[in-house]
């Protein structure tokens, strides 16, 4: 079969590109031709009023606060010439990765182009990541409404990224979900969302595609040798919480290890300029996996930072990127993963002094048990895809 994949391969974010690559690889592993749909930003395909879309965003206090903070950060960044030149280097590494590893279709500039391309497919798979977040539902790209009959629409490990779909969006969500021939989600909370929407299909919870491959299998995209020669703590923070950075410094003081960081990932964070002994920019997705594989400890607030820590049997801690009650929170996907792997104790949700933190991160993890669970879930995921692609 020729299978199209709608993913956010273009996002200059390690998790986004790695899950896009992994989704393509699992389809190929099952014997099909996988073609990732080359697209513009999803907002370019929006079918509804953009004025309405921006109005909804302005109605969210959490979004407004975030945008104000990001705007201030951009102003600070504009005066930092070193950061701007380093950002170009980082972006080039991202672009090099997807050009090398993602099998892209021709560029689709319009919805008509998308329909024309998908009509040449036996199925189109959307996934994974937070592609059904309310913002993305309004974009109306990852909904696959452009895919014509009788081409199958399949969801693999797609996430809502939230437990709440706004009232004004529920009919739209229910309508596009009812058109899918097979649905799988990444979190148990996604099953609950589908039930509350009244979608006339059952959904299965499956692993994020990055977890479908072992640490050894991920060696195909990375160098064997370590990028950083010193022993180090790898800190991968997407959020702006300074408490997390303070904890990292306390762990450094306790262990005597260097701190390796990837500063200003999702936005410009002024305090990142003075955080870390190694502030790396020449890091694409391949180097990102290498940095986790060779770290002594990993501290992160990232879902995929957590995934690769588990795959590489790391001593790690995962922090909340969002505060409780934030409508933009994506904490549920981390909770679901750690719960599935019986690793909920690796969550840091309160204050820890240096001794408590060190004791927590040094607690043994029975990775032999975790690997058994991963193997079981991999089989379930493959079974889902085999059945869905029949």
C-alpha positions as CSV (number, residue, x, y, z in Angstrom):
1,X,0.0,0.0,0.0
2,X,1.0,3.6,-0.5
3,X,0.4,5.3,2.8
4,X,0.3,9.1,3.3
5,X,1.4,10.5,6.6
6,X,0.2,13.9,8.0
7,X,2.7,14.8,10.7
8,X,4.4,18.0,12.0
9,X,7.8,17.0,10.5
10,X,8.5,20.6,9.8
11,X,8.5,21.8,13.5
12,X,11.9,22.7,14.7
13,X,11.4,20.7,17.8
14,X,13.2,17.4,18.6
15,X,10.1,15.5,19.6
16,X,8.1,16.6,16.6
17,X,10.7,15.5,14.0
18,X,11.6,12.3,15.8
19,X,8.0,11.1,16.0
20,X,7.4,12.1,12.4
21,X,10.4,10.0,11.4
22,X,9.3,7.1,13.7
23,X,5.8,7.1,12.2
24,X,7.2,6.8,8.7
25,X,9.6,4.0,9.8
26,X,6.9,1.9,11.5
27,X,4.7,2.1,8.3
28,X,7.7,1.0,6.3
29,X,8.5,-1.8,8.7
30,X,5.1,-3.2,8.1
31,X,5.9,-3.4,4.4
32,X,4.2,-0.3,3.0
33,X,5.4,2.7,1.1
34,X,5.3,5.7,3.4
35,X,5.1,9.2,2.0
36,X,5.0,12.1,4.4
37,X,2.8,14.9,3.1
38,X,4.8,18.0,2.5
39,X,2.7,21.0,3.6
40,X,2.7,24.6,4.4
41,X,1.9,25.7,8.0
42,X,-1.5,24.1,8.8
43,X,-3.1,27.5,9.4
44,X,-2.8,28.0,5.6
45,X,-5.4,25.4,5.0
46,X,-8.0,26.7,7.4
47,X,-11.5,26.5,6.2
48,X,-13.2,28.7,8.8
49,X,-12.8,32.4,9.5
50,X,-9.3,33.4,10.8
51,X,-10.9,36.3,12.6
52,X,-13.0,33.7,14.6
53,X,-9.8,31.7,15.2
54,X,-7.9,34.6,16.7
55,X,-10.9,35.7,18.7
56,X,-10.9,32.3,20.4
57,X,-7.2,32.6,21.2
58,X,-7.7,36.0,22.7
59,X,-10.4,34.6,25.0
60,X,-7.8,32.3,26.6
61,X,-6.0,34.1,29.4
62,X,-3.3,31.4,29.4
63,X,-2.6,31.9,25.7
64,X,-2.6,35.7,26.1
65,X,-0.1,35.5,29.0
66,X,2.1,33.2,27.0
67,X,2.1,35.4,23.9
68,X,3.0,38.5,26.0
69,X,5.9,36.6,27.5
70,X,7.1,35.4,24.1
71,X,6.8,38.9,22.7
72,X,9.0,40.3,25.4
73,X,11.5,37.4,24.8
74,X,11.6,38.3,21.1
75,X,12.5,41.8,21.9
76,X,15.4,40.6,24.1
77,X,16.5,38.2,21.5
78,X,16.6,40.9,18.8
79,X,19.4,42.6,20.8
80,X,21.4,39.3,21.2
81,X,23.5,38.8,18.1
82,X,25.2,35.7,19.3
83,X,21.8,34.0,20.0
84,X,20.5,35.0,16.5
85,X,23.5,33.5,14.7
86,X,23.3,30.4,16.9
87,X,19.6,30.0,16.1
88,X,20.5,29.9,12.4
89,X,22.9,27.0,13.1
90,X,20.3,25.1,15.1
91,X,17.6,25.6,12.5
92,X,20.0,24.3,9.8
93,X,20.5,21.1,11.8
94,X,16.7,20.6,12.0
95,X,16.3,21.2,8.3
96,X,19.2,18.9,7.4
97,X,17.5,16.1,9.4
98,X,14.1,16.1,7.8
99,X,15.6,16.5,4.3
100,X,17.8,13.5,4.9
101,X,15.4,11.2,6.8
102,X,11.8,12.1,5.9
103,X,10.4,10.9,2.6
104,X,8.4,13.9,1.5
105,X,5.8,14.2,-1.2
106,X,5.6,17.2,-3.5
107,X,4.7,20.5,-1.8
108,X,0.9,21.0,-1.4
109,X,0.0,24.6,-1.4
110,X,-3.8,24.3,-1.3
111,X,-6.5,22.0,0.1
112,X,-7.2,21.0,-3.5
113,X,-3.5,19.9,-3.8
114,X,-3.9,17.9,-0.6
115,X,-7.0,16.1,-1.9
116,X,-5.4,15.4,-5.2
117,X,-2.3,13.8,-3.5
118,X,-4.3,11.8,-0.9
119,X,-6.5,10.4,-3.7
120,X,-3.4,8.5,-4.9
121,X,-3.0,6.8,-1.4
122,X,-4.7,3.7,0.0
123,X,-4.7,5.4,3.4
124,X,-3.6,8.5,5.2
125,X,-2.3,8.3,8.7
126,X,-2.3,11.3,11.1
127,X,0.0,11.1,14.1
128,X,1.3,11.4,16.5
129,X,1.9,14.4,18.8
130,X,-0.7,16.9,19.9
131,X,-2.3,17.2,16.5
132,X,-5.8,17.2,17.8
133,X,-5.3,20.0,20.3
134,X,-8.1,22.5,20.0
135,X,-5.9,24.9,18.1
136,X,-5.0,22.3,15.5
137,X,-8.7,21.2,15.2
138,X,-9.4,24.8,14.1
139,X,-6.6,24.7,11.6
140,X,-8.5,21.8,10.0
141,X,-5.4,20.0,8.6
142,X,-4.7,17.2,11.0
143,X,-8.4,16.5,10.9
144,X,-7.9,14.9,7.4
145,X,-11.1,16.5,6.2
146,X,-9.3,17.0,2.8
147,X,-9.0,13.2,2.3
148,X,-11.6,11.9,-0.2
149,X,-13.6,8.7,0.0
150,X,-12.8,5.8,-0.2
151,X,-9.2,6.5,1.1
152,X,-8.9,5.3,4.7
153,X,-8.3,7.9,7.5
154,X,-6.3,6.4,10.3
155,X,-5.1,8.0,13.6
156,X,-1.9,6.6,15.1
157,X,-1.1,7.8,18.7
158,X,-2.7,11.2,18.1
159,X,-3.0,13.3,21.2
160,X,-5.6,16.0,22.1
161,X,-2.9,17.4,24.5
162,X,-5.8,18.3,26.9
163,X,-8.8,16.8,28.6
164,X,-11.2,19.5,27.5
165,X,-12.6,20.3,24.1
166,X,-14.3,23.8,24.0
167,X,-18.1,23.7,23.6
168,X,-18.0,25.7,20.3
169,X,-15.7,23.0,18.8
170,X,-17.4,19.8,19.9
171,X,-19.5,19.3,16.8
172,X,-16.6,19.9,14.5
173,X,-14.5,17.5,16.4
174,X,-17.2,14.8,16.5
175,X,-17.9,15.2,12.8
176,X,-14.3,14.7,11.6
177,X,-13.6,11.9,14.1
178,X,-16.6,9.9,12.9
179,X,-15.1,9.8,9.4
180,X,-12.0,7.9,10.6
181,X,-11.9,4.2,9.9
182,X,-9.5,3.5,12.8
183,X,-8.5,5.6,15.8
184,X,-5.7,5.2,18.3
185,X,-4.6,7.8,20.8
186,X,-1.5,8.3,23.0
187,X,-3.2,8.8,26.4
188,X,-6.1,7.2,28.2
189,X,-7.4,10.7,28.6
190,X,-7.8,10.8,24.8
191,X,-10.2,7.8,25.0
192,X,-12.3,9.7,27.6
193,X,-12.4,12.8,25.3
194,X,-13.7,10.7,22.5
195,X,-16.4,9.1,24.7
196,X,-17.5,12.6,26.0
197,X,-17.7,13.8,22.4
198,X,-20.0,10.9,21.5
199,X,-17.7,9.6,18.7
200,X,-19.2,6.5,17.2
201,X,-15.9,4.5,17.4
202,X,-13.8,3.0,20.0
203,X,-10.2,4.1,20.4
204,X,-7.1,2.2,21.5
205,X,-4.2,3.6,23.5
206,X,-0.9,3.0,21.8
207,X,2.7,3.9,22.3
208,X,4.2,7.1,20.9
209,X,6.0,6.1,17.7
210,X,9.4,7.0,19.1
211,X,8.9,4.2,21.6
212,X,8.2,1.6,19.0
213,X,12.0,1.3,18.4
214,X,14.7,0.2,20.9
215,X,17.7,2.3,21.8
216,X,19.8,0.1,19.6
217,X,17.5,0.7,16.6
218,X,17.8,4.5,17.2
219,X,21.6,4.1,16.6
220,X,20.9,4.2,12.9
221,X,20.5,8.0,13.0
222,X,23.3,9.0,15.4
223,X,27.0,8.8,15.9
224,X,28.5,6.1,18.1
225,X,30.8,8.4,20.0
226,X,29.5,10.9,22.6
227,X,29.2,14.5,21.5
228,X,30.2,15.8,25.0
229,X,33.3,14.0,26.4
230,X,32.9,15.0,30.0
231,X,30.4,13.3,32.3
232,X,27.3,15.5,32.4
233,X,23.7,16.2,33.5
234,X,21.6,16.8,30.4
235,X,18.9,19.5,31.0
236,X,16.2,19.7,28.3
237,X,13.7,22.3,29.4
238,X,11.0,23.6,27.0
239,X,9.4,25.7,29.8
240,X,10.5,28.8,31.5
241,X,10.4,27.6,35.1
242,X,13.5,28.9,37.0
243,X,12.9,26.5,39.8
244,X,13.7,23.6,37.5
245,X,17.0,25.3,36.6
246,X,17.8,25.8,40.3
247,X,17.2,22.1,41.0
248,X,19.6,21.3,38.2
249,X,22.3,23.5,39.7
250,X,21.8,21.8,43.1
251,X,22.3,18.4,41.4
252,X,25.4,19.7,39.8
253,X,26.8,20.8,43.2
254,X,25.9,17.5,44.7
255,X,27.5,15.4,41.9
256,X,30.3,17.6,40.6
257,X,29.1,17.0,37.0
258,X,28.8,19.6,34.2
259,X,25.4,20.7,33.0
260,X,24.7,20.5,29.2
261,X,21.7,22.5,28.0
262,X,19.9,23.4,24.7
263,X,19.0,27.0,25.5
264,X,15.9,28.9,24.2
265,X,14.2,25.9,22.7
266,X,10.5,26.9,22.5
267,X,11.1,30.6,23.2
268,X,13.8,33.0,24.2
269,X,14.5,32.7,28.0
270,X,16.9,35.4,29.2
271,X,18.1,33.4,32.2
272,X,19.2,30.6,29.9
273,X,22.1,32.8,28.9
274,X,23.8,32.0,32.2
275,X,22.5,28.4,32.7
276,X,24.7,25.4,31.9
277,X,28.4,24.7,31.4
278,X,27.8,23.6,27.8
279,X,25.1,25.6,25.9
280,X,24.7,23.8,22.6
281,X,23.1,24.9,19.4
282,X,24.7,22.7,16.7
283,X,22.2,20.0,17.7
284,X,19.7,18.4,15.4
285,X,17.4,15.4,16.3
286,X,20.2,12.9,15.8
287,X,22.5,14.8,18.2
288,X,19.6,15.2,20.7
289,X,19.3,11.4,21.0
290,X,23.0,11.1,21.4
291,X,23.1,13.6,24.2
292,X,20.4,11.7,26.2
293,X,22.1,8.3,25.5
294,X,25.4,9.5,26.9
295,X,24.2,11.5,29.9
296,X,24.7,10.5,33.5
297,X,21.4,12.1,34.4
298,X,18.6,13.7,32.5
299,X,16.3,16.5,33.8
300,X,13.5,17.4,31.5
301,X,10.0,18.8,31.3
302,X,9.5,17.3,27.8
303,X,7.5,14.3,26.8
304,X,10.0,13.1,24.3
305,X,12.9,13.9,26.6
306,X,11.2,11.4,28.9
307,X,10.7,8.9,26.1
308,X,14.3,8.8,25.1
309,X,15.4,8.7,28.7
310,X,13.4,5.6,29.2
311,X,14.6,4.0,26.0
312,X,18.2,4.6,27.0
313,X,17.8,3.4,30.6
314,X,18.7,6.8,32.1
315,X,18.5,8.1,35.6
316,X,16.0,10.8,35.0
317,X,13.4,13.2,36.5
318,X,10.5,14.8,34.7
319,X,9.1,18.1,35.8
320,X,5.7,19.8,35.1
321,X,6.1,22.2,32.2
322,X,2.7,23.8,33.0
323,X,1.1,24.7,36.2
324,X,-2.0,22.9,37.4
325,X,-5.1,24.4,35.8
326,X,-3.3,25.9,32.8
327,X,-5.7,25.4,29.8
328,X,-2.6,24.9,27.6
329,X,-1.2,22.2,29.8
330,X,0.1,19.1,28.1
331,X,1.1,17.3,31.3
332,X,-1.4,14.5,30.8
333,X,0.7,12.8,28.1
334,X,3.7,12.5,30.5
335,X,1.4,11.3,33.3
336,X,0.0,8.6,31.0
337,X,3.4,7.4,29.8
338,X,4.9,7.2,33.2
339,X,1.8,5.5,34.6
340,X,1.9,2.9,31.8
341,X,5.6,2.1,32.6
342,X,5.1,2.2,36.4
343,X,7.5,5.2,36.6
344,X,5.3,7.8,38.2
345,X,7.8,8.2,40.9
346,X,10.1,10.0,38.4
347,X,7.8,13.0,38.4
348,X,8.9,16.1,40.3
349,X,5.9,18.3,41.4
350,X,7.1,19.9,44.5
351,X,10.2,21.4,46.3
352,X,13.2,19.2,46.9
353,X,16.4,20.0,48.6
354,X,19.7,18.7,47.1
355,X,19.9,15.6,49.3
356,X,16.3,14.6,48.6
357,X,16.7,15.3,44.9
358,X,19.8,13.1,44.7
359,X,18.2,10.3,46.6
360,X,15.2,10.5,44.2
361,X,17.1,10.4,41.0
362,X,19.4,7.7,42.3
363,X,16.5,5.3,43.0
364,X,16.9,2.2,41.0
365,X,14.6,1.7,38.0
366,X,13.8,-1.9,37.1
367,X,14.4,-1.3,33.4
368,X,14.1,-5.0,32.7
369,X,10.5,-4.8,33.7
370,X,10.0,-1.6,31.7
371,X,11.4,-3.2,28.6
372,X,9.0,-6.1,29.0
373,X,6.1,-3.6,29.1
374,X,7.5,-1.7,26.1
375,X,7.7,-5.0,24.1
376,X,4.1,-5.8,25.0
377,X,2.9,-2.4,24.0
378,X,4.9,-2.5,20.7
379,X,3.1,-5.7,19.7
380,X,-0.3,-4.1,20.4
381,X,0.7,-1.0,18.4
382,X,1.8,-3.1,15.4
383,X,-1.4,-5.2,15.6
384,X,-3.5,-2.0,15.5
385,X,-1.7,-0.7,12.4
386,X,-1.8,-4.0,10.6
387,X,-5.5,-4.3,11.1
388,X,-6.1,-0.6,10.3
389,X,-4.1,-0.8,7.1
390,X,-5.8,-4.0,5.8
